[in-house]
Amino acid sequence: MKYILSLVIVFCSTLVYATPDNIYLFRHSEKGEGENPHLTTAGEQRAKRLPTLIADTPTVTLYSTNYNRTLESAGELAKHFAVEINIYDPRDLVAFKRQVLQQEGTVIVIGHSNTSVQLAAIISEGTVRKMPESEFLRYFLLQRTGKSYHLSDLRMNF
């Protein structure tokens, strides 16, 4: 009986302290025109190379907003890591932060020029420079350091 109780306590404590080691925040790749545009050819090529930016990890959780451009940007990552794309609501990033921080391993979020910056600021609890609408090379890596996250503001080399 003590053995079972010990297992339950250990299991529950890991759920309470589950937080991702790395959080990658990407803005969708280059998009076409229109209300809910698809990726351009350049955007498709960039999306295909996104997996090369992610460190190998056994556990990946992938999120995207429910737009053609973000789902298409997330598609190659989903294939590469053999995971499903989870849809999130970009209008409530504080609640989404709580959801992200309940995950383990690596979390990848495909968002937008404004929401990627806002989420980086919310998670890192710091100030993050705005991303122009024309910027597609920039992305963020948040690495867990104790109970907080260190923010790296990075650029793709492709």
N, C-alpha and C positions, 0 to 999 in steps of 0.2 A: 504494500500500500504506500509506504514512504517513497518507493521508487517511482510509482506512478505520479504521486504528488510532485516530486522533484521534476519529472519530465514536463508536467503541466506548467510549473512555474518557469522553467527555462524557456519553453515554447512561448508563453505569454510575454516574457520579458524581451524576447527577440522581436516580437511584434511591436512592442512599445518603442523600441529603439531602432527600428528599421528606418534607415535613411540611405539615400543613394550616395555612392562614392563620387560619382561624376555626373554632371548634368550638362548636356550640350544643348544650346539654343541656336537654332538656325532660322533665318528668314527664308521663305520660299525662294526658289530659283526664278530666273527671268520669266516673265509672264507676257502673254499676248494682250490684246485689247478686249474690252467688253465688260459686262456686269460680273461674270464669274469665269474669267479667262483660264485657258489651259496654258501650260508652259510652252515657250517658244523652243525652237531647235536648240538654241544655246542653253536654255533652262533645262531641257532634257539631258543634255550632255553634262551639265554641272551636277544635276541630281544623281546621275550614274556614278559620279566620283565621290559623293559624300561619304560612303562607307570607309574610304581611305583615311578619313580624318578621325575616325573613332578607334580608340585603343581596344584591343581584343578583350572581351569580357564575357563571362558565362551567362550573365543575366542582363537583359536589355528590355526596357519598357519604352515604347514609341508612342508619341502623341502628335496629333495634327488637328488643326481646325478643319471644319467641314467645307472646304472650298477646293475646286479643281486644282488650283496651283499648289496648295499645300499638300493635298493628298498625293498628287503626282510627284512632288518633291520627296515625300516620305516613302514612296513605293519601292525604290531601290534599297533603301535601308531595311524595309520590312522583309524583302526577299533575302538580302544578305544575312540578316540575323535570324531569319525564320520566325518572325513575330508578327502579331496583328497590329494594325494601326488603331489606337484608341483616340476617339474624338473628344476634344475639350472645348469649352466655351470661353472664347477670348474676352468676353465682357466681364468675367469675374475672376481676375487673376489672383486675388488673395485666396479665394477658395481653391483655385487650381494649385497654388503653391502648397497648400496643405496636402492635396492629393499626391503631388510629385514627391514630397518629403516622406510619404509613407512607403515609397518603393525602395527596392534594394538594387545594388549593382550600378548600372548605368541607365540614365534616363535621357532620351533624345526628344526634343520638342521642336516641331516645325511650325513656325508662326509667321508673323508679319513684321514689317520694319518698325512699327510702333510697339506691338505687343512683346516682341523679343527683347527690346530695350527695357520696357516696363517690368517684365518678369525677371530679367537679370538684376535690376535694381531692387526689386522686392525680395528676391532670394538672398542676394549679397548684402542687403541692407546698406547699400551705397548709392552713389550718384553715377549714372551711366550716360555718356554722350549720346544724343539723338542719332538715329540712322536715317540718312536721306532716302527718299523713295527710289533713287537710282542706284543705291548700294546693294550689291549682291554677294560681295566677297567676304563681308564681315560676319563673324559668328562669335559666340561666347562659350567658354568652358568654365563651369563652376566646380571646384574641387573641394571636397569636404576636408576641413581642418578642425578636428574636435567637434564642437557643436555649431560651427559656422561654416561658411563657404567662401573660398578665395575666388575672385572673379578674374579671368583672363579674357581680354578683348583681342580677338585673333583675326587674321585674314587668310583666306584660302589662297593657295598659289596656283590655282587653275581657273 
